[in-house]
Amino acid sequence: MGVKIVDTALRDGSQSLIATRLTTDEILRVAPLLDKAGYYALEVWGGATFDSCLRFLDEDPWERLRAIRKACPNVKLQMLFRGQNILGYHHYSDDVVEKFVEKSLANGIDIIRVFDALNDVRNLKSAVDACIKYHGHCQIALSYTTSPVHTVDYYVELAKKVEKMGAHSLCIKDMAGVLLPGDAYELISRLKKETKLPIELHSHCTGGVCSMTYLKAIEAGVDIIDTALTPLSGGTSQPSTESFNYALKGTKYDPKLDQSKLDEASAILAKIKDKYLKNGTLKVKALQVNPNILRYQVPGGMLSNLMSQLDKQGAMDKYEEVLKEVPNVRKDMGYPPLVTPLSQMVGTQAVMNVMTGERYKMVPKEIKDYLHGLYGAAPAPVDEEVRKKIIGDDEVITYRPADKLEPSFEKLKKEYKKIAKCDEDVLSIALFENIAVDFLKRKYGLKAEEFNVTL
């Protein structure tokens, strides 16, 4: 049985390299070819695609999904889902989570990859239960990182928990590209021994070790790997699909993809990529290898965000100092994995600590919310002196953050009944209220006097 391949070019490849700017028309130019190429699945939706459609592309993300489904009748379609955050940036009520899962599956998704930035399984439960209820394939992803608490034993125990939750498969989601080949071999070997779940590996090429890591994971028995069609591979994206198809050809791991279909799709995507290179959306820096992430354990996207913050303040000379402060902040916060939104939060706090000359003199609201327990449980104990300095003797919640959120779907449906024509519209509003309302007004040609919602 060969290794299965999930191609990420139309979602994570696009997100990692060109800020999720691929249009639906561009996607549909290659989707029919990828449909017949022999993939296990195509990752086409979720992550930042939903936000990007509404905010930047003036497209309906639900219509995009239906169009891709129509163009791809044979292959499974996969999406990335941030647990209780869905595709937004804070926790949503359980009824909205359930409805979003139901409608994602109804509009064409087969596999929902669910993860939580803190690996707090309580934040996965609503999405997992809904995926099982509506007969989708539920893949739970574990956010991979390294720290004194994030050991192989930690991930094996976590995998056993998610297996009991009812997951159909497991993904190791190495969002920073810091999983090293030897560690991958040990981790995958242990997981194959101690769980019965099919295992998928997702990583990024940013540190320059990803292809080596994938090969060691394949030797250890990984079932599925995430790769991207060549024009949107490498750099901060995933390794090249075609390269792996050639490398594994004729071995027992042969994925047996149709190379002619891949070549045809790649030729089309290469022309599309050229457009984004010329207009500056694809920055050459995103295609470069940066081994520093292996030293600092900082994802590529976070590195570029730190550079941007310092550049705006005319403080690029503080870059190395900020990089050294990031692990210190992370330790103080109980070693959260550096994935959205925690990577942005920890990075911003490190910049503030260095720029003010006093640690935690200035603190963003998101860090205060985190220390109040509003994002979930930290992987390790938070430094109590730091917590006291920032939030004093405030209550720190220990219950699941979404437990106190009132049901909101029917309320929103009623409030926006003159704008939202279907449940999918209501869900768009639930996640990105003002942006979605503006989009729907344009989409349906509504004038202000046709509705009486206060915006």
PECORCOR-V499428 format. One record per helix or strand of 2 or more residues. SS is the DSSP state (@ for helix, = for strand). FROM is the first residue (numbers start at 0). TO is the last residue. If there is no record, write none. Layout:
{{SS:FROM:TO} {SS:FROM:TO}}
This chain:
{{=:3:6} {@:8:17} {@:23:34} {=:40:45} {@:48:56} {@:60:70} {=:75:80} {@:82:84} {@:93:105} {=:110:114} {@:120:122} {@:124:132} {=:136:142} {@:151:164} {=:168:172} {@:180:193} {=:197:201} {@:209:219} {=:223:227} {@:229:231} {@:240:246} {@:258:277} {@:283:286} {@:291:295} {@:299:311} {@:315:331} {@:341:355} {@:364:370} {@:383:390} {@:400:403} {@:408:414} {@:422:430} {@:432:443} {@:447:449}}
